[in-house]
Amino acid sequence: MMRFAFIDAWRKTFPIHRMCKVLRVTSRGYRSWRCRPMSQRQRDDMVLLAHIREQHKLSLCSYGRPRMTEELQELGLKVSHRRVGRLMRQNGIEAVRTRKYKVTTDSNHAFAIAPNLLDRDFCATAPNLKWAGDITYIWTSEGWLYFAVILDLYSRRVIGWAVSNRMKRDLAIRALDVAVALCQPPKGCIHHTDRGSQYCSHDYQKRLKKHGFLVSMSGKGNCYDNAAVETFFKTLKAELIWRKTWQTRRKIGCVNEISIRN
């Protein structure tokens, strides 16, 4: 089957009889294979491939195998990661990734460091039990735009956010203030971030203490300790931000607001 498929793919480049001889198959067998009707499996693959191409286009070429499989399953298609990966690989369908790098965590400071209370347990049984925050960067033609968020780990929704052209502690504080005003968390809610100076600062810690948060921080240089927010940032950038060139900080801030609210 594989040899006949190879011959069929290259029949316009090389003589069929010569390829049959090299691959040790008969010309009659090849002709019989070409006239044979498609199997149910092949027909199903063609339908699935059409869905993959459509989702790849709708995602602006940002979906890889795992996310593509999830989208197809949500459409009601019974597919596996392995099958989706095979069809994407055979048809040259792959996710497009481009990015600039910018350091956002400044852990070289004299502020106190809190223990890791979250301990990579990103599941919550109810709202306002576990929050996670972080700061990322977005490149525009005017320069870097810094974006701070607070996520509720129960719903994985953004409940507080702020943007600025400078990465100062007031950026993180504004995102926290929005989240507190919106959700009014009870005392004892875990607030998890990295150990950056913005989150370890006296002003930020004073606000956390005022609202009764249990402070939790990631290990030094360990992005996996805050994987929920890192995953959100990667999804936002891959599916929206990296798709085009942004001329101004104001424009990308408006787009972020619409995306988060939706």
Summary of the structure (lengths in Angstrom):
residues: 262
radius of gyration: 25.5
end to end distance: 48.2
largest distance: 82.8
contacts: 721
relative contact order: 0.11
helix: 48%
strand: 14%
